[in-house]
Amino acid sequence: MARVRQPEMTGCKPLPLKYKETPVVNAAGTPLGMCEKCQGSGEICTAERKTFDKRTGAAVFECLPEFPGSLRRQRERGGYTVVGTCCTGCKGAGLYTKGSVKS
């Protein structure tokens, strides 16, 4: 695909085609990082699904251990019952102050 030329205004710089990442800071100016445990969602979830064994007819429970809240909808669509709790590492914020104890 061809690059589209953007209109230029006099006295203004043209918009960049790609934006560079900027550091995230809190009000005090301390840099923040994304929580690795919840991957920035602020929620830790567990899931359970009840299925039936075709041979014996017995109920079988499938349990998934802790996973980030960003995968919640995916697990719900798969038939799991999902229970979410607040992340203990970032206390639900999704970010932590760099230099503090990580999750």
N, C-alpha and C positions, 0 to 999 in steps of 0.2 A: 504494500500500500504506500502511496506517495505521502510525503510529509505535507501537512496543510500549513500554509503561511498564515500567521495570526496578524490581525490589523495592528498597526503601530500608532501610538499616540505621541504627539510631539512633547518632548520633555519627560517622557517616562521610559523606563527600561523595559524591554520585552520580557514576557513571562518565561521562566525556564520550563523546558519540557519535562524535566524530572526534578523532584524536590529531594534535597538531602535530609537525612535524619537529624533531628535536633535533640539534645539531651533533655530529659524530663526532670524538673526540679520542683521542690515544694516551696512554700511561701518563704522559708528561711534561706532558700538558695542551695539546700542540700540535694545532691543528685539522687534520683530514685531509680530502682531497677524493677523489672517484672518478677513477680513471685514464680519460682520454678515449680512449686508443688501444685498450684492451681492454674498455672499458665495464664495469669492475669484475669481470670474470671471471678475470683474471690470465693469460689464454692468448690467443695470436695463432695463427690457423689459416690454412692454405692448402688448397685442394681441387683434385682432378683427377678427370675422368670420361672414360671411353673409350666412344665411340659409333661407330656405323658409318653411313657415307653410303649412302643407299638407291640412289642412281643408280650410283655407281661401286663400291660395296662396300668402299671403303677405310676404315681406322680413322681416326677424328678424335678428337683429345684436346681437351677443354674444360678450361681452367684458370681458377680463380678466385683473384684476388690476396688479400692479407691481409684477414681479417675477424675480428671478436671471437669468443672461444670460446663466448659465449652462443648463437651461431647454429650451433654445431657439429652438433647433432642434426638441425636442419632440413636442412642440407646432406647429411648421411648418409642421410636418408630420401629425398632427391632422387637418390640413386645415386652420389654423389661419394665418393671416397676422401679422407678428411680427415687431415691431419698437423698436430698442434698443437705449439707451442713456447712457452716461458715468455715473458711480455711483458717487453721490455727497459726500458720506462718505469717500471713499478712493481715489477719483479722478481718477478712472480707474486702479489703481495699484493692487487692490485685497487685499492689506495688509495695515495696519495702525500701527503707532508707539504706543506701549502700554503706557498708561498714558495720551495719547491725547484724544480728544473728540471722542467717538465712533459714528458710523453711526446710 
